[in-house]
Amino acid sequence: MEKTPKTVKKPRRYQIHLLKERCKGCLFCIEFCPKQSLKESTEFNRKGYHLVCADNLDACTGCKLCEMLCPEFAISVVPEEESTR
């Protein structure tokens, strides 16, 4: 009897999109990210707020907590294959 090899499912990867001009630098997304996938950027937007940037996308589980907590609706999390469409 032959054993069929088990297929290992690759972990899903996510992209984090930021609407730079909406971000007001509250950093809620960084503070509450359970996987520390985000960090404060040195970049500013036109209003003078520090922006957020992805720090560790491999750790992102796509929980969208950052998206739900953003009071300005400036951040979104999209599965990688959808972001390339």
PDB file with SEQRES, HELIX, SHEET and CRYST1 records, atoms N, CA, C and O in Angstrom:
SEQRES   1 A   85  MET GLU LYS THR PRO LYS THR VAL LYS LYS PRO ARG ARG          
SEQRES   2 A   85  TYR GLN ILE HIS LEU LEU LYS GLU ARG CYS LYS GLY CYS          
SEQRES   3 A   85  LEU PHE CYS ILE GLU PHE CYS PRO LYS GLN SER LEU LYS          
SEQRES   4 A   85  GLU SER THR GLU PHE ASN ARG LYS GLY TYR HIS LEU VAL          
SEQRES   5 A   85  CYS ALA ASP ASN LEU ASP ALA CYS THR GLY CYS LYS LEU          
SEQRES   6 A   85  CYS GLU MET LEU CYS PRO GLU PHE ALA ILE SER VAL VAL          
SEQRES   7 A   85  PRO GLU GLU GLU SER THR ARG                                  
HELIX    1 AA1 PHE A   28  PHE A   32  1                                   5    
HELIX    2 AA2 LEU A   57  ALA A   59  5                                   3    
HELIX    3 AA3 LEU A   65  LEU A   69  1                                   5    
HELIX    4 AA4 GLU A   80  SER A   83  1                                   4    
SHEET    1 AA1 2 TYR A  14  LEU A  18  0                                        
SHEET    2 AA1 2 ILE A  75  PRO A  79 -1                                        
SHEET    1 AA2 2 LEU A  38  PHE A  44  0                                        
SHEET    2 AA2 2 HIS A  50  ALA A  54 -1                                        
CRYST1    1.000    1.000    1.000  90.00  90.00  90.00 P 1           1          
ATOM      1  N   MET A   1       0.838  -1.177   0.000  1.00  0.00           N  
ATOM      2  CA  MET A   1       0.000   0.000   0.000  1.00  0.00           C  
ATOM      3  C   MET A   1       0.887   1.245   0.000  1.00  0.00           C  
ATOM      4  O   MET A   1       1.740   1.414   0.871  1.00  0.00           O  
ATOM      5  N   GLU A   2       0.672   2.105  -0.982  1.00  0.00           N  
ATOM      6  CA  GLU A   2       1.462   3.328  -1.106  1.00  0.00           C  
ATOM      7  C   GLU A   2       0.883   4.439  -0.247  1.00  0.00           C  
ATOM      8  O   GLU A   2      -0.332   4.612  -0.142  1.00  0.00           O  
ATOM      9  N   LYS A   3       1.779   5.173   0.352  1.00  0.00           N  
ATOM     10  CA  LYS A   3       1.345   6.329   1.123  1.00  0.00           C  
ATOM     11  C   LYS A   3       1.389   7.555   0.221  1.00  0.00           C  
ATOM     12  O   LYS A   3       2.376   7.795  -0.475  1.00  0.00           O  
ATOM     13  N   THR A   4       0.329   8.312   0.244  1.00  0.00           N  
ATOM     14  CA  THR A   4       0.331   9.549  -0.527  1.00  0.00           C  
ATOM     15  C   THR A   4       0.945  10.657   0.322  1.00  0.00           C  
ATOM     16  O   THR A   4       0.635  10.789   1.506  1.00  0.00           O  
ATOM     17  N   PRO A   5       1.798  11.430  -0.279  1.00  0.00           N  
ATOM     18  CA  PRO A   5       2.436  12.494   0.496  1.00  0.00           C  
ATOM     19  C   PRO A   5       1.415  13.550   0.917  1.00  0.00           C  
ATOM     20  O   PRO A   5       0.514  13.904   0.157  1.00  0.00           O  
ATOM     21  N   LYS A   6       1.575  14.036   2.130  1.00  0.00           N  
ATOM     22  CA  LYS A   6       0.686  15.088   2.622  1.00  0.00           C  
ATOM     23  C   LYS A   6       1.116  16.407   2.004  1.00  0.00           C  
ATOM     24  O   LYS A   6       2.302  16.728   1.922  1.00  0.00           O  
ATOM     25  N   THR A   7       0.137  17.144   1.581  1.00  0.00           N  
ATOM     26  CA  THR A   7       0.456  18.458   1.031  1.00  0.00           C  
ATOM     27  C   THR A   7       0.498  19.454   2.183  1.00  0.00           C  
ATOM     28  O   THR A   7      -0.385  19.490   3.040  1.00  0.00           O  
ATOM     29  N   VAL A   8       1.517  20.231   2.171  1.00  0.00           N  
ATOM     30  CA  VAL A   8       1.671  21.241   3.202  1.00  0.00           C  
ATOM     31  C   VAL A   8       1.096  22.538   2.672  1.00  0.00           C  
ATOM     32  O   VAL A   8       1.540  23.065   1.652  1.00  0.00           O  
ATOM     33  N   LYS A   9       0.111  23.038   3.376  1.00  0.00           N  
ATOM     34  CA  LYS A   9      -0.529  24.275   2.950  1.00  0.00           C  
ATOM     35  C   LYS A   9       0.343  25.458   3.350  1.00  0.00           C  
ATOM     36  O   LYS A   9       0.711  25.616   4.514  1.00  0.00           O  
ATOM     37  N   LYS A  10       0.661  26.278   2.369  1.00  0.00           N  
ATOM     38  CA  LYS A  10       1.478  27.451   2.638  1.00  0.00           C  
ATOM     39  C   LYS A  10       0.655  28.463   3.430  1.00  0.00           C  
ATOM     40  O   LYS A  10      -0.533  28.640   3.162  1.00  0.00           O  
ATOM     41  N   PRO A  11       1.270  29.119   4.389  1.00  0.00           N  
ATOM     42  CA  PRO A  11       0.520  30.137   5.126  1.00  0.00           C  
ATOM     43  C   PRO A  11       0.146  31.293   4.196  1.00  0.00           C  
ATOM     44  O   PRO A  11       0.927  31.687   3.330  1.00  0.00           O  
ATOM     45  N   ARG A  12      -1.022  31.809   4.386  1.00  0.00           N  
ATOM     46  CA  ARG A  12      -1.488  32.907   3.550  1.00  0.00           C  
ATOM     47  C   ARG A  12      -0.746  34.188   3.931  1.00  0.00           C  
ATOM     48  O   ARG A  12      -0.514  34.459   5.110  1.00  0.00           O  
ATOM     49  N   ARG A  13      -0.386  34.953   2.937  1.00  0.00           N  
ATOM     50  CA  ARG A  13       0.304  36.222   3.180  1.00  0.00           C  
ATOM     51  C   ARG A  13      -0.652  37.372   2.925  1.00  0.00           C  
ATOM     52  O   ARG A  13      -1.581  37.263   2.124  1.00  0.00           O  
ATOM     53  N   TYR A  14      -0.415  38.464   3.611  1.00  0.00           N  
ATOM     54  CA  TYR A  14      -1.291  39.628   3.524  1.00  0.00           C  
ATOM     55  C   TYR A  14      -0.496  40.879   3.190  1.00  0.00           C  
ATOM     56  O   TYR A  14       0.687  40.990   3.511  1.00  0.00           O  
ATOM     57  N   GLN A  15      -1.162  41.805   2.547  1.00  0.00           N  
ATOM     58  CA  GLN A  15      -0.603  43.123   2.265  1.00  0.00           C  
ATOM     59  C   GLN A  15      -1.377  44.130   3.107  1.00  0.00           C  
ATOM     60  O   GLN A  15      -2.586  43.997   3.294  1.00  0.00           O  
ATOM     61  N   ILE A  16      -0.678  45.126   3.606  1.00  0.00           N  
ATOM     62  CA  ILE A  16      -1.306  46.176   4.396  1.00  0.00           C  
ATOM     63  C   ILE A  16      -1.254  47.452   3.565  1.00  0.00           C  
ATOM     64  O   ILE A  16      -0.180  47.912   3.177  1.00  0.00           O  
ATOM     65  N   HIS A  17      -2.420  48.011   3.299  1.00  0.00           N  
ATOM     66  CA  HIS A  17      -2.523  49.221   2.488  1.00  0.00           C  
ATOM     67  C   HIS A  17      -2.878  50.395   3.392  1.00  0.00           C  
ATOM     68  O   HIS A  17      -3.749  50.285   4.255  1.00  0.00           O  
ATOM     69  N   LEU A  18      -2.204  51.510   3.189  1.00  0.00           N  
ATOM     70  CA  LEU A  18      -2.430  52.703   3.992  1.00  0.00           C  
ATOM     71  C   LEU A  18      -2.782  53.873   3.082  1.00  0.00           C  
ATOM     72  O   LEU A  18      -2.077  54.156   2.114  1.00  0.00           O  
ATOM     73  N   LEU A  19      -3.875  54.546   3.404  1.00  0.00           N  
ATOM     74  CA  LEU A  19      -4.227  55.783   2.713  1.00  0.00           C  
ATOM     75  C   LEU A  19      -3.503  56.898   3.472  1.00  0.00           C  
ATOM     76  O   LEU A  19      -3.965  57.360   4.515  1.00  0.00           O  
ATOM     77  N   LYS A  20      -2.378  57.313   2.933  1.00  0.00           N  
ATOM     78  CA  LYS A  20      -1.457  58.199   3.644  1.00  0.00           C  
ATOM     79  C   LYS A  20      -2.095  59.501   4.104  1.00  0.00           C  
ATOM     80  O   LYS A  20      -1.811  59.968   5.208  1.00  0.00           O  
ATOM     81  N   GLU A  21      -2.936  60.085   3.296  1.00  0.00           N  
ATOM     82  CA  GLU A  21      -3.506  61.375   3.668  1.00  0.00           C  
ATOM     83  C   GLU A  21      -4.621  61.265   4.698  1.00  0.00           C  
ATOM     84  O   GLU A  21      -5.016  62.270   5.289  1.00  0.00           O  
ATOM     85  N   ARG A  22      -5.132  60.065   4.922  1.00  0.00           N  
ATOM     86  CA  ARG A  22      -6.141  59.875   5.970  1.00  0.00           C  
ATOM     87  C   ARG A  22      -5.516  59.604   7.331  1.00  0.00           C  
ATOM     88  O   ARG A  22      -6.123  59.898   8.361  1.00  0.00           O  
ATOM     89  N   CYS A  23      -4.326  59.056   7.346  1.00  0.00           N  
ATOM     90  CA  CYS A  23      -3.666  58.664   8.594  1.00  0.00           C  
ATOM     91  C   CYS A  23      -3.367  59.899   9.442  1.00  0.00           C  
ATOM     92  O   CYS A  23      -2.808  60.880   8.952  1.00  0.00           O  
ATOM     93  N   LYS A  24      -3.749  59.839  10.729  1.00  0.00           N  
ATOM     94  CA  LYS A  24      -3.484  60.949  11.646  1.00  0.00           C  
ATOM     95  C   LYS A  24      -2.490  60.559  12.729  1.00  0.00           C  
ATOM     96  O   LYS A  24      -2.338  61.275  13.719  1.00  0.00           O  
ATOM     97  N   GLY A  25      -1.818  59.443  12.551  1.00  0.00           N  
ATOM     98  CA  GLY A  25      -0.744  59.060  13.458  1.00  0.00           C  
ATOM     99  C   GLY A  25      -1.188  58.699  14.866  1.00  0.00           C  
ATOM    100  O   GLY A  25      -0.421  58.887  15.811  1.00  0.00           O  
ATOM    101  N   CYS A  26      -2.387  58.191  15.034  1.00  0.00           N  
ATOM    102  CA  CYS A  26      -2.857  57.830  16.379  1.00  0.00           C  
ATOM    103  C   CYS A  26      -2.125  56.591  16.911  1.00  0.00           C  
ATOM    104  O   CYS A  26      -2.023  56.396  18.122  1.00  0.00           O  
ATOM    105  N   LEU A  27      -1.621  55.762  15.999  1.00  0.00           N  
ATOM    106  CA  LEU A  27      -0.845  54.551  16.303  1.00  0.00           C  
ATOM    107  C   LEU A  27      -1.648  53.452  17.001  1.00  0.00           C  
ATOM    108  O   LEU A  27      -1.060  52.537  17.577  1.00  0.00           O  
ATOM    109  N   PHE A  28      -2.972  53.526  16.958  1.00  0.00           N  
ATOM    110  CA  PHE A  28      -3.793  52.441  17.512  1.00  0.00           C  
ATOM    111  C   PHE A  28      -3.473  51.120  16.823  1.00  0.00           C  
ATOM    112  O   PHE A  28      -3.413  50.072  17.466  1.00  0.00           O  
ATOM    113  N   CYS A  29      -3.269  51.180  15.510  1.00  0.00           N  
ATOM    114  CA  CYS A  29      -2.993  49.966  14.735  1.00  0.00           C  
ATOM    115  C   CYS A  29      -1.708  49.293  15.235  1.00  0.00           C  
ATOM    116  O   CYS A  29      -1.641  48.066  15.319  1.00  0.00           O  
ATOM    117  N   ILE A  30      -0.709  50.081  15.560  1.00  0.00           N  
ATOM    118  CA  ILE A  30       0.557  49.529  16.064  1.00  0.00           C  
ATOM    119  C   ILE A  30       0.371  48.976  17.471  1.00  0.00           C  
ATOM    120  O   ILE A  30       0.826  47.877  17.788  1.00  0.00           O  
ATOM    121  N   GLU A  31      -0.300  49.749  18.300  1.00  0.00           N  
ATOM    122  CA  GLU A  31      -0.468  49.372  19.709  1.00  0.00           C  
ATOM    123  C   GLU A  31      -1.239  48.070  19.889  1.00  0.00           C  
ATOM    124  O   GLU A  31      -0.921  47.277  20.775  1.00  0.00           O  
ATOM    125  N   PHE A  32      -2.247  47.847  19.055  1.00  0.00           N  
ATOM    126  CA  PHE A  32      -3.103  46.683  19.248  1.00  0.00           C  
ATOM    127  C   PHE A  32      -2.839  45.513  18.311  1.00  0.00           C  
ATOM    128  O   PHE A  32      -3.529  44.497  18.397  1.00  0.00           O  
ATOM    129  N   CYS A  33      -1.869  45.626  17.427  1.00  0.00           N  
ATOM    130  CA  CYS A  33      -1.549  44.513  16.526  1.00  0.00           C  
ATOM    131  C   CYS A  33      -1.002  43.349  17.346  1.00  0.00           C  
ATOM    132  O   CYS A  33       0.027  43.492  18.006  1.00  0.00           O  
ATOM    133  N   PRO A  34      -1.675  42.199  17.316  1.00  0.00           N  
ATOM    134  CA  PRO A  34      -1.221  41.066  18.133  1.00  0.00           C  
ATOM    135  C   PRO A  34       0.097  40.458  17.657  1.00  0.00           C  
ATOM    136  O   PRO A  34       0.745  39.733  18.412  1.00  0.00           O  
ATOM    137  N   LYS A  35       0.500  40.735  16.435  1.00  0.00           N  
ATOM    138  CA  LYS A  35       1.726  40.144  15.880  1.00  0.00           C  
ATOM    139  C   LYS A  35       2.832  41.164  15.639  1.00  0.00           C  
ATOM    140  O   LYS A  35       3.870  40.823  15.072  1.00  0.00           O  
ATOM    141  N   GLN A  36       2.626  42.402  16.056  1.00  0.00           N  
ATOM    142  CA  GLN A  36       3.608  43.479  15.856  1.00  0.00           C  
ATOM    143  C   GLN A  36       4.068  43.556  14.395  1.00  0.00           C  
ATOM    144  O   GLN A  36       5.263  43.591  14.104  1.00  0.00           O  
ATOM    145  N   SER A  37       3.099  43.582  13.500  1.00  0.00           N  
ATOM    146  CA  SER A  37       3.391  43.635  12.062  1.00  0.00           C  
ATOM    147  C   SER A  37       3.588  45.052  11.547  1.00  0.00           C  
ATOM    148  O   SER A  37       3.988  45.243  10.399  1.00  0.00           O  
ATOM    149  N   LEU A  38       3.310  46.050  12.386  1.00  0.00           N  
ATOM    150  CA  LEU A  38       3.391  47.445  11.965  1.00  0.00           C  
ATOM    151  C   LEU A  38       4.365  48.217  12.838  1.00  0.00           C  
ATOM    152  O   LEU A  38       4.658  47.823  13.967  1.00  0.00           O  
ATOM    153  N   LYS A  39       4.863  49.326  12.298  1.00  0.00           N  
ATOM    154  CA  LYS A  39       5.716  50.213  13.090  1.00  0.00           C  
ATOM    155  C   LYS A  39       5.491  51.645  12.625  1.00  0.00           C  
ATOM    156  O   LYS A  39       4.915  51.881  11.563  1.00  0.00           O  
ATOM    157  N   GLU A  40       5.946  52.589  13.425  1.00  0.00           N  
ATOM    158  CA  GLU A  40       5.840  53.993  13.056  1.00  0.00           C  
ATOM    159  C   GLU A  40       6.926  54.317  12.040  1.00  0.00           C  
ATOM    160  O   GLU A  40       8.091  53.965  12.222  1.00  0.00           O  
ATOM    161  N   SER A  41       6.535  54.979  10.992  1.00  0.00           N  
ATOM    162  CA  SER A  41       7.463  55.342   9.927  1.00  0.00           C  
ATOM    163  C   SER A  41       8.110  56.692  10.247  1.00  0.00           C  
ATOM    164  O   SER A  41       7.605  57.455  11.070  1.00  0.00           O  
ATOM    165  N   THR A  42       9.211  56.967   9.598  1.00  0.00           N  
ATOM    166  CA  THR A  42       9.830  58.285   9.724  1.00  0.00           C  
ATOM    167  C   THR A  42       9.215  59.261   8.732  1.00  0.00           C  
ATOM    168  O   THR A  42       9.492  60.460   8.769  1.00  0.00           O  
ATOM    169  N   GLU A  43       8.377  58.733   7.842  1.00  0.00           N  
ATOM    170  CA  GLU A  43       7.729  59.533   6.806  1.00  0.00           C  
ATOM    171  C   GLU A  43       6.538  60.300   7.384  1.00  0.00           C  
ATOM    172  O   GLU A  43       5.852  59.808   8.279  1.00  0.00           O  
ATOM    173  N   PHE A  44       6.302  61.496   6.872  1.00  0.00           N  
ATOM    174  CA  PHE A  44       5.157  62.316   7.249  1.00  0.00           C  
ATOM    175  C   PHE A  44       4.214  62.438   6.065  1.00  0.00           C  
ATOM    176  O   PHE A  44       4.644  62.351   4.915  1.00  0.00           O  
ATOM    177  N   ASN A  45       2.923  62.640   6.342  1.00  0.00           N  
ATOM    178  CA  ASN A  45       2.002  62.945   5.252  1.00  0.00           C  
ATOM    179  C   ASN A  45       1.912  64.466   5.107  1.00  0.00           C  
ATOM    180  O   ASN A  45       2.600  65.193   5.824  1.00  0.00           O  
ATOM    181  N   ARG A  46       1.081  64.952   4.198  1.00  0.00           N  
ATOM    182  CA  ARG A  46       0.999  66.400   3.940  1.00  0.00           C  
ATOM    183  C   ARG A  46       0.477  67.186   5.131  1.00  0.00           C  
ATOM    184  O   ARG A  46       0.720  68.388   5.240  1.00  0.00           O  
ATOM    185  N   LYS A  47      -0.244  66.508   6.030  1.00  0.00           N  
ATOM    186  CA  LYS A  47      -0.772  67.193   7.212  1.00  0.00           C  
ATOM    187  C   LYS A  47       0.237  67.214   8.358  1.00  0.00           C  
ATOM    188  O   LYS A  47      -0.006  67.836   9.392  1.00  0.00           O  
ATOM    189  N   GLY A  48       1.361  66.540   8.174  1.00  0.00           N  
ATOM    190  CA  GLY A  48       2.414  66.550   9.181  1.00  0.00           C  
ATOM    191  C   GLY A  48       2.350  65.418  10.194  1.00  0.00           C  
ATOM    192  O   GLY A  48       3.037  65.462  11.214  1.00  0.00           O  
ATOM    193  N   TYR A  49       1.537  64.410   9.925  1.00  0.00           N  
ATOM    194  CA  TYR A  49       1.419  63.271  10.833  1.00  0.00           C  
ATOM    195  C   TYR A  49       2.415  62.183  10.437  1.00  0.00           C  
ATOM    196  O   TYR A  49       2.659  61.946   9.254  1.00  0.00           O  
ATOM    197  N   HIS A  50       2.986  61.527  11.451  1.00  0.00           N  
ATOM    198  CA  HIS A  50       3.825  60.352  11.183  1.00  0.00           C  
ATOM    199  C   HIS A  50       2.941  59.249  10.641  1.00  0.00           C  
ATOM    200  O   HIS A  50       1.823  59.049  11.117  1.00  0.00           O  
ATOM    201  N   LEU A  51       3.429  58.549   9.668  1.00  0.00           N  
ATOM    202  CA  LEU A  51       2.683  57.454   9.063  1.00  0.00           C  
ATOM    203  C   LEU A  51       3.060  56.122   9.704  1.00  0.00           C  
ATOM    204  O   LEU A  51       4.026  56.025  10.462  1.00  0.00           O  
ATOM    205  N   VAL A  52       2.294  55.128   9.389  1.00  0.00           N  
ATOM    206  CA  VAL A  52       2.527  53.755   9.825  1.00  0.00           C  
ATOM    207  C   VAL A  52       3.059  52.986   8.623  1.00  0.00           C  
ATOM    208  O   VAL A  52       2.697  53.285   7.485  1.00  0.00           O  
ATOM    209  N   CYS A  53       3.905  52.009   8.865  1.00  0.00           N  
ATOM    210  CA  CYS A  53       4.370  51.163   7.768  1.00  0.00           C  
ATOM    211  C   CYS A  53       4.454  49.717   8.248  1.00  0.00           C  
ATOM    212  O   CYS A  53       4.515  49.447   9.448  1.00  0.00           O  
ATOM    213  N   ALA A  54       4.454  48.804   7.298  1.00  0.00           N  
ATOM    214  CA  ALA A  54       4.568  47.383   7.614  1.00  0.00           C  
ATOM    215  C   ALA A  54       5.986  47.099   8.090  1.00  0.00           C  
ATOM    216  O   ALA A  54       6.965  47.569   7.509  1.00  0.00           O  
ATOM    217  N   ASP A  55       6.070  46.326   9.152  1.00  0.00           N  
ATOM    218  CA  ASP A  55       7.376  45.991   9.706  1.00  0.00           C  
ATOM    219  C   ASP A  55       7.687  44.512   9.529  1.00  0.00           C  
ATOM    220  O   ASP A  55       8.822  44.139   9.231  1.00  0.00           O  
ATOM    221  N   ASN A  56       6.671  43.673   9.716  1.00  0.00           N  
ATOM    222  CA  ASN A  56       6.881  42.231   9.671  1.00  0.00           C  
ATOM    223  C   ASN A  56       5.661  41.576   9.023  1.00  0.00           C  
ATOM    224  O   ASN A  56       4.840  40.978   9.717  1.00  0.00           O  
ATOM    225  N   LEU A  57       5.539  41.682   7.715  1.00  0.00           N  
ATOM    226  CA  LEU A  57       4.375  41.129   7.029  1.00  0.00           C  
ATOM    227  C   LEU A  57       4.280  39.611   7.118  1.00  0.00           C  
ATOM    228  O   LEU A  57       3.188  39.056   7.004  1.00  0.00           O  
ATOM    229  N   ASP A  58       5.401  38.936   7.318  1.00  0.00           N  
ATOM    230  CA  ASP A  58       5.360  37.474   7.465  1.00  0.00           C  
ATOM    231  C   ASP A  58       4.579  37.064   8.707  1.00  0.00           C  
ATOM    232  O   ASP A  58       4.014  35.971   8.746  1.00  0.00           O  
ATOM    233  N   ALA A  59       4.540  37.920   9.715  1.00  0.00           N  
ATOM    234  CA  ALA A  59       3.833  37.610  10.949  1.00  0.00           C  
ATOM    235  C   ALA A  59       2.343  37.950  10.877  1.00  0.00           C  
ATOM    236  O   ALA A  59       1.558  37.462  11.690  1.00  0.00           O  
ATOM    237  N   CYS A  60       1.952  38.778   9.917  1.00  0.00           N  
ATOM    238  CA  CYS A  60       0.556  39.213   9.810  1.00  0.00           C  
ATOM    239  C   CYS A  60      -0.355  38.016   9.534  1.00  0.00           C  
ATOM    240  O   CYS A  60      -0.116  37.240   8.608  1.00  0.00           O  
ATOM    241  N   THR A  61      -1.401  37.880  10.351  1.00  0.00           N  
ATOM    242  CA  THR A  61      -2.347  36.776  10.196  1.00  0.00           C  
ATOM    243  C   THR A  61      -3.623  37.204   9.484  1.00  0.00           C  
ATOM    244  O   THR A  61      -4.513  36.386   9.251  1.00  0.00           O  
ATOM    245  N   GLY A  62      -3.714  38.486   9.138  1.00  0.00           N  
ATOM    246  CA  GLY A  62      -4.910  38.968   8.451  1.00  0.00           C  
ATOM    247  C   GLY A  62      -6.100  39.134   9.371  1.00  0.00           C  
ATOM    248  O   GLY A  62      -7.240  39.061   8.912  1.00  0.00           O  
ATOM    249  N   CYS A  63      -5.870  39.355  10.650  1.00  0.00           N  
ATOM    250  CA  CYS A  63      -6.975  39.478  11.614  1.00  0.00           C  
ATOM    251  C   CYS A  63      -7.778  40.761  11.414  1.00  0.00           C  
ATOM    252  O   CYS A  63      -8.921  40.847  11.864  1.00  0.00           O  
ATOM    253  N   LYS A  64      -7.200  41.753  10.748  1.00  0.00           N  
ATOM    254  CA  LYS A  64      -7.831  43.028  10.431  1.00  0.00           C  
ATOM    255  C   LYS A  64      -8.173  43.870  11.653  1.00  0.00           C  
ATOM    256  O   LYS A  64      -9.016  44.763  11.572  1.00  0.00           O  
ATOM    257  N   LEU A  65      -7.534  43.597  12.773  1.00  0.00           N  
ATOM    258  CA  LEU A  65      -7.762  44.393  13.968  1.00  0.00           C  
ATOM    259  C   LEU A  65      -7.338  45.837  13.725  1.00  0.00           C  
ATOM    260  O   LEU A  65      -8.017  46.767  14.160  1.00  0.00           O  
ATOM    261  N   CYS A  66      -6.228  46.025  13.037  1.00  0.00           N  
ATOM    262  CA  CYS A  66      -5.763  47.382  12.708  1.00  0.00           C  
ATOM    263  C   CYS A  66      -6.810  48.121  11.887  1.00  0.00           C  
ATOM    264  O   CYS A  66      -7.067  49.305  12.109  1.00  0.00           O  
ATOM    265  N   GLU A  67      -7.406  47.416  10.945  1.00  0.00           N  
ATOM    266  CA  GLU A  67      -8.428  47.987  10.078  1.00  0.00           C  
ATOM    267  C   GLU A  67      -9.670  48.391  10.870  1.00  0.00           C  
ATOM    268  O   GLU A  67     -10.251  49.450  10.632  1.00  0.00           O  
ATOM    269  N   MET A  68     -10.068  47.543  11.806  1.00  0.00           N  
ATOM    270  CA  MET A  68     -11.257  47.818  12.612  1.00  0.00           C  
ATOM    271  C   MET A  68     -11.044  48.959  13.602  1.00  0.00           C  
ATOM    272  O   MET A  68     -11.983  49.694  13.907  1.00  0.00           O  
ATOM    273  N   LEU A  69      -9.824  49.114  14.107  1.00  0.00           N  
ATOM    274  CA  LEU A  69      -9.554  50.120  15.130  1.00  0.00           C  
ATOM    275  C   LEU A  69      -9.216  51.497  14.573  1.00  0.00           C  
ATOM    276  O   LEU A  69      -9.242  52.477  15.317  1.00  0.00           O  
ATOM    277  N   CYS A  70      -8.908  51.596  13.312  1.00  0.00           N  
ATOM    278  CA  CYS A  70      -8.494  52.871  12.725  1.00  0.00           C  
ATOM    279  C   CYS A  70      -9.686  53.831  12.679  1.00  0.00           C  
ATOM    280  O   CYS A  70     -10.656  53.573  11.966  1.00  0.00           O  
ATOM    281  N   PRO A  71      -9.625  54.940  13.434  1.00  0.00           N  
ATOM    282  CA  PRO A  71     -10.748  55.882  13.438  1.00  0.00           C  
ATOM    283  C   PRO A  71     -10.896  56.643  12.118  1.00  0.00           C  
ATOM    284  O   PRO A  71     -11.953  57.218  11.860  1.00  0.00           O  
ATOM    285  N   GLU A  72      -9.876  56.655  11.296  1.00  0.00           N  
ATOM    286  CA  GLU A  72      -9.903  57.390  10.036  1.00  0.00           C  
ATOM    287  C   GLU A  72     -10.107  56.483   8.824  1.00  0.00           C  
ATOM    288  O   GLU A  72     -10.118  56.967   7.693  1.00  0.00           O  
ATOM    289  N   PHE A  73     -10.270  55.179   9.039  1.00  0.00           N  
ATOM    290  CA  PHE A  73     -10.424  54.202   7.946  1.00  0.00           C  
ATOM    291  C   PHE A  73      -9.270  54.313   6.953  1.00  0.00           C  
ATOM    292  O   PHE A  73      -9.474  54.264   5.740  1.00  0.00           O  
ATOM    293  N   ALA A  74      -8.056  54.462   7.483  1.00  0.00           N  
ATOM    294  CA  ALA A  74      -6.881  54.695   6.639  1.00  0.00           C  
ATOM    295  C   ALA A  74      -6.114  53.427   6.316  1.00  0.00           C  
ATOM    296  O   ALA A  74      -5.221  53.456   5.469  1.00  0.00           O  
ATOM    297  N   ILE A  75      -6.430  52.323   6.956  1.00  0.00           N  
ATOM    298  CA  ILE A  75      -5.639  51.108   6.772  1.00  0.00           C  
ATOM    299  C   ILE A  75      -6.552  49.953   6.364  1.00  0.00           C  
ATOM    300  O   ILE A  75      -7.686  49.850   6.831  1.00  0.00           O  
ATOM    301  N   SER A  76      -6.047  49.095   5.493  1.00  0.00           N  
ATOM    302  CA  SER A  76      -6.802  47.904   5.101  1.00  0.00           C  
ATOM    303  C   SER A  76      -5.830  46.739   4.912  1.00  0.00           C  
ATOM    304  O   SER A  76      -4.669  46.920   4.544  1.00  0.00           O  
ATOM    305  N   VAL A  77      -6.337  45.564   5.172  1.00  0.00           N  
ATOM    306  CA  VAL A  77      -5.553  44.335   5.059  1.00  0.00           C  
ATOM    307  C   VAL A  77      -6.191  43.478   3.974  1.00  0.00           C  
ATOM    308  O   VAL A  77      -7.390  43.202   4.009  1.00  0.00           O  
ATOM    309  N   VAL A  78      -5.372  43.060   3.008  1.00  0.00           N  
ATOM    310  CA  VAL A  78      -5.872  42.311   1.859  1.00  0.00           C  
ATOM    311  C   VAL A  78      -4.996  41.078   1.652  1.00  0.00           C  
ATOM    312  O   VAL A  78      -3.772  41.182   1.720  1.00  0.00           O  
ATOM    313  N   PRO A  79      -5.597  39.908   1.400  1.00  0.00           N  
ATOM    314  CA  PRO A  79      -4.777  38.753   1.062  1.00  0.00           C  
ATOM    315  C   PRO A  79      -3.913  39.070  -0.160  1.00  0.00           C  
ATOM    316  O   PRO A  79      -4.353  39.761  -1.079  1.00  0.00           O  
ATOM    317  N   GLU A  80      -2.709  38.570  -0.158  1.00  0.00           N  
ATOM    318  CA  GLU A  80      -1.732  38.922  -1.191  1.00  0.00           C  
ATOM    319  C   GLU A  80      -2.232  38.695  -2.603  1.00  0.00           C  
ATOM    320  O   GLU A  80      -2.014  39.550  -3.462  1.00  0.00           O  
ATOM    321  N   GLU A  81      -2.897  37.575  -2.885  1.00  0.00           N  
ATOM    322  CA  GLU A  81      -3.336  37.310  -4.251  1.00  0.00           C  
ATOM    323  C   GLU A  81      -4.393  38.311  -4.702  1.00  0.00           C  
ATOM    324  O   GLU A  81      -4.488  38.584  -5.899  1.00  0.00           O  
ATOM    325  N   GLU A  82      -5.195  38.873  -3.786  1.00  0.00           N  
ATOM    326  CA  GLU A  82      -6.190  39.883  -4.148  1.00  0.00           C  
ATOM    327  C   GLU A  82      -5.532  41.229  -4.423  1.00  0.00           C  
ATOM    328  O   GLU A  82      -6.033  42.014  -5.228  1.00  0.00           O  
ATOM    329  N   SER A  83      -4.422  41.497  -3.764  1.00  0.00           N  
ATOM    330  CA  SER A  83      -3.782  42.798  -3.932  1.00  0.00           C  
ATOM    331  C   SER A  83      -3.083  42.926  -5.279  1.00  0.00           C  
ATOM    332  O   SER A  83      -2.773  44.037  -5.706  1.00  0.00           O  
ATOM    333  N   THR A  84      -2.831  41.810  -5.952  1.00  0.00           N  
ATOM    334  CA  THR A  84      -2.152  41.855  -7.231  1.00  0.00           C  
ATOM    335  C   THR A  84      -3.128  41.915  -8.405  1.00  0.00           C  
ATOM    336  O   THR A  84      -2.696  42.007  -9.554  1.00  0.00           O  
ATOM    337  N   ARG A  85      -4.426  41.864  -8.142  1.00  0.00           N  
ATOM    338  CA  ARG A  85      -5.431  41.896  -9.205  1.00  0.00           C  
ATOM    339  C   ARG A  85      -5.645  43.280  -9.740  1.00  0.00           C  
ATOM    340  O   ARG A  85      -6.461  43.474 -10.641  1.00  0.00           O  
TER     341      ARG A  85                                                      
END                                                                             
